[in-house]
Amino acid sequence: MRHLILTTLVLIDCFCVSYGQITSEWRGIGRTGVYNNESGLLKKWPESGPKLLWYVKDLPKGNSSVAIGKGMLYLTGTKDTMEVLMAFDMNGKKIWETVYGRAWTASFSESRCTPTVEDNRIYVTTGKLDAACVDASSGKILWAVKVNEKFDGAYGMWGKSESPLVLGDKVFFTPSGNKTTMVALNKLTGETIWKSESLNDGSSYVSPILIERNGKQQIVGMTEKYVFAVSPDDGKIIWKFDYAAASNPPGRYKIQINTPLYSNGGIFISNGYDQSSVMLQLSEDGTSVKQQWTENVLDTHHGGFVRIGSYIYGSNWENNAKGKWVCLDWNTGKTMYETDWINKGQIISADGMLYCYEEKTGNIALVKPTPEKFEVISSFKIPLGSGVHWSHPVIDHGILYVRHMDALMAYNIKE
């Protein structure tokens, strides 16, 4: 088997989170964008780029990332008005395809959900927040719930964009709206375990994170205006912070997309459209937050960001078609650099290097993570697919997986 199944504890930034046997989720285990289990990767690519092992074309269109487990690859896509989950072997051969829910069709109907894989189950959502649990071997739907309809959830102008979070016997979703904010379903049956109180707020497009502070776990998510935390045990809202008031200039939309970063009590939030980035400091008992710093250079559109050492790396938003690459000091918010490189885009990290995938023309750069400058070591251009380059790359066992709307490519980046 090519894939490491995590059966004990995953160590993330000096705290321990029990993930059971999760093998894959949005932006890697822990949702940090840093693939900590990778080693022995190339520190420089050939001039033409790393070796392309295989590719698949003419896929149902999507902007989601690949998920990996049980020696298989899983990917979502949109066909007409429905979303499908596809399974491939490790050489790109399709094994099965399953329709699992309704797509968002009012705008940008391509799938957004990166599957969460645990044991022999796959958890997925659609742009309408239809949720399903699917058997990983056969593609059979084990249960399905129209979450937003069941809990009278709110929609943003682009529907929903949430990849499921799984912990213990629960899987969590964020309908928002006037009836509740977050809900927990039984991961084996789809039955409701709890629903939180409502923050009476609109919806974000954020996939939440699980954090731990001095032995106490909480789930951190976002609505249109708020950053909030709930207890995974009973759904009690532990704290909330008015991010819109702290970050949103007058007249700007409250469009929240990026999964926050967490380390040692610090919670970093950044979103596009000239919204300020904010660092929150979680109290020692985990029951409250205070604003530590705010800065106005890094307003990441939807490409995510990573923390390497004491620095945050990502790209900012100048307009919907343009942005620069930025490094901030984690502790102070000081801008270390703001640099042009083709365009804004997605960022992940593995084995001490950054992987930057710009969204305009599909170039991927291997970048040395240093606060002094944006140092591109190597780069190459993705040859296949159509449309924008919005999918976040994934690295697993020395293979770089890149999705470009209707194409999936696998590159060997092992030394």
N, C-alpha and C positions, 0 to 999 in steps of 0.2 A: 504494500500500500504506500502511495506516494505522499500521503498527507498525515500530518501529526494531529491526532485527536486529543484534545485537552481534556483530561479526565479529573484533574485535581484543581489546582489554583493557578490563576494567571496573575503575575505580579505586574502592576502598572503604577509607576511613579510612587513607589513606597507604600502602596496600599494593596490589599488582597481582595479580589472579587471572585466569588465562586460562579463559574460559568457552566458547570456540568460538562456536557460533551459537545458544546458548541464548536464547530469547526470553521465557520465562516459567517461574517456579518458585515454590515456597512462600514467601510473604511478600516477593516481589519478588526481583530479581537480587541475589544476595549474602545473601538471607534475613534482612535487617535490619529489615524492616517499613517502611523509608524508601524511597519511590519518587523517587529522586534526579533522574530525567530529566524530571519534570513541572515545568512553569512556567506562569505566566499563569492560575492557578486563582483562583476567587472567594475573597475574604477575608471575605465576608459573604454569607449566603444570603437569598433572599426569605423572608418570614414563613412561607409554606407549604412551604418547602424548595426545593432545586434542581429544575430541570425533569426530569420523568420522560420519557425518550426512548422506552422500550419495556419490556415485561415478558413473561415466560413463566411460566405457572402449570402446576400438576399434573405437575411433574417427579418422577422417581424421587428419593426422599428422600435427603438428604445434608447433612453439615456441612462439606464441603470448600469451597475457594475456586475461583473461575474461573481458568483459565489462557488465555493469548492467544498466537497465532502464526499466520503465514501468512494473515493476514486472517480468522482464525476464532477462535471461543471454544470452550473445552473444559471439560467439567464431569463429575464422577463422581456416581453415585447408586446406590441399592440397589433391586433388584426381587426380591421374595421372598428367596431365599437367595443370590442372585448380585449382583455389582456390575457396573455398566455405565459406559461412557465415551460421552459425547455430544458432538457437534460442532454448533455453530450458526454462522450467518453473523453479520455485525456488526449486523444488525437483529433478531436473536433467532430467526431461522428455523432449525429443526432440519435439518441436512444428513444426518447419519447417527448411528446408535447401535450400540454393540458390547458384547456381554457378554465380560468379560475375566478373571473369577475369582470365588472364593467369598467371600461376606460373612461377617463375624463375627456370629453369631446368638444368642449366649448373653446379650448385653446390648447396648443401644445399637447396633443393626445398621446405622444410617445410615452412608453412606460418609464417610471422613475424608480420603482422599488427595487433595491438590491435584496435578494432573498437572505433570510437568516436560516442557517442549517444547524440542526441539533439532532444528534443520534440519527435516526432514519426518517426524520421529519423536516419539512421545509415550510417556513412561514413567510407569507407574501401579502402585499396589499396592492390595491389599484389606485388610480387617480381619483376615484370616488370613495376611497377607504372601504372597499369591499375587502375583507380579510379571509384568508384560507390557510389551512394546514394540509400539506400534500405529502403523500408517501414518497420518499426519496428514490426508492427502487422502481416503483411502477408508475408514478404519476397520478395515482388515485387520490381524489380529494377526500380527506378524512373528516373535515368539517369546514363549513363556510358561514360567515356572518357578515351582513351588510352593516358594518359598525356605525357609519355616519347616520344611516337611517334609523337604526335601533336606538341611538342615543341622541337624536336630534342635533347632530353636529353641524358646525359651520363649515363653509367652503370659502377659500380665497378665490381670487379671480382666475387662478390656474389649478383649482381643485385641491388635491392633497398630494403630498410627496413625503411619505414616511416609511422607513424600513423598520420592521418589527423588532422590538427589544424583548428578549426572553430571559427570565430569571426564575429559578426554582420551578414551581408548578404553574407559573403565570406567563402570559404574553401581553404586552402593554400597547395601547393605542391612544391617540390624542384627538378625539372628536372636536373639542372646544365647544363654544356656543353657550346657550343659556341653561342647559340641563346638567352639564358636567364639563370637566376639563380633560381628565385622563381616565381610562378604564383599564381594568385587568380582567382578562378572560382565562379560563382554564386551558392550558396549552394542549391538553389531550382531548377535550370535548368541545371547546368554544363557548362553554357556559360562563355567564358573568360571575366573577368572584367579588369585585367591588367597583364602584364608580366614585370618583372624587367629587367634591363640591365644585360648583362652577365659578370661574373667575369672570363670567359674563363678558367674554372677549371673543374676538374673531380668531381665525385659524392662522397658524404659521405653516411653513413647509419643512420644519426641522425634525430630524430623527433624534430622539432623546438619548442621554447617556446615563449609565449607572456609575455612581461615585460612592466613596466611603470616607467618612471623617471620624477618626477615633473610634473605630469599630461599629459605627452606625451607617447603614446603607441608605441612600436616597436616589431617586430618579430625577434628573434635571432635564426639563423640557422648556418649550417656548410656545406662547400664543402670539397673537398679533402685537400685543403691547408688552407682555410680561415674560420675564424669566422666572421659573418657579421650580420648586422641588416637592415631590410627594414621597410618602413612605410606601415602599413596595409591599409592605405587609397588609395595610388597610386603606391606602389611598388618601390618607390625611395630608392636606397641603401643609408643609412644614414652614416654608417661607415663600415670598414672592418679591420681585423687584421690578419697578416700572422702567424697563429698558427704553421704551419709546420716549419717555420724558427726559431720560438722561442722554439719549443719543440722536434723536430724530430732529433735524432742522425743520422749521416751519414749512409746510407745504409738501413735504416728502411723504411718499407712501411708507407704511409700516410693513415692509416685506422682509420677513425673517426666514432664512434658508439654511444657514450653516450650523452644523452640530458644534456645540461649545467644546472647549478644551478644559481639562481639569488637572491640577497638580498641587498637592500639598496645601489644600485649602483655597487655592486660587482658581477662579472660574473665568475664562476668557470668552467674550462674545463679540462677534464681528459680523456685520451684514452690509450689503451694498447700498447704492443710491445716496451716497454722502452721509450715511449714518455713522456716528462715531463708534469706535471700538471701546469696550468697557472691560476692565478687570474688576471682578468682585472678590472680596475676601470672606470666606465662610468662617463663622465663629467656631471656636474649639468644640462646642457641643453640637454644632451643625444645625442650630435652630434659627440663625439669622445671617444676613450678609450685609456688608457695607461696601460702598464704592471705593476702590483703591486708587485707580487712575482711569483717565479717559484720553483718547487721542484721535486725531482726525485724518491720518494718512492711510491706514489700512482699513478699507471698507470692502471686504471680500464679497463678491457678487454671489457665486455659488460653487466656487472651486475648492472650498475648504482651506485649512491651514494646519501646520504641524509645529510642535515644539521640539527643538533639539537643544539640549542643555538649557541655557538661560535665554534662549531666543525663539521668537515666533517668526515663521516664514509663510508667506502667502502672496496673493496678488490683490490689487485694489480695483475699484470701479471708477473710471472717468466718464464713461457712458456705456450703453449696452454693448457697444462694439469695440471698446478700448479700455485698457488698464495696464498698470505697471506692476513690477514685482518688488516686494517690500520685506524688510527685516525689522522687527521690533525687539526691544529689550523686555523680557517677560516681567521683570520686577518693577520697572519704571514706566514702560510704554514709550521710551525714547526711540525715535526713528534712527536706525543704524544705516539704512540705505533705502532709496526709492529709485528703481531702475527700469528703463525701457528694455523689453525683450519681446519683440513681435507683438504679443498681446497677452491679456490676462488669461487665466485658465486654472486647471486642477493641479494639486500638489499632493504627493505622498512622499514617504521616506523609507529607506531600508539600508541596512549595513553601512550606516554613516554617510549616506548620500541622499540628495533630493532628486525627485523625478517630477519635472514640471511639464505639463501637457497643455500647450496653448490652444485656445478654442477656435481661432480664426482659420488657420491653415493646417493644423494638426501636427505641428512639430513637437517632439519630445526632447527635453534637455536633461542631461545628467549634470547636476550642479553640486559643487562643493559647499556644504553649509558653513559659511563663515560670515560673521557680522560686518566684515570689512567691505565686501562687494558681492554682487551676483556673478559668480564665477562659473561659466558654462564650460564643462570639460569636454563634452561630446553632445551631438544632437543628430536626429534624423527625422524624416517626415513619414507619417503614417500613409500608406499607399492606397488603402481600400476604404470603402464606406461612402456615405453621402451626408450632406447637411452639416450642422454644427458639431463641434467636438466637445461635448459636455459630460461624457461619462468619466468617472474617476478610475484611473488604472488600478490594477491589483497585482501584487507580487506573491507568488507561492512556490516554494521549493526551486528558486532560481529561475522561474518563468514569469515574464512580464506579460500580463493579459491586458489588451487594449481593445475597448469596444468603441466603434465609431458608427453609431446609429443602426445600420443594417449589416454591419460586418464585425467579426470578432477575430483578433489576431493574437498569436502566442509567440513570444520572442524568448530565446535563450539568453539570459544575462548572467549565467554562471561562469566563473573563471575557468 
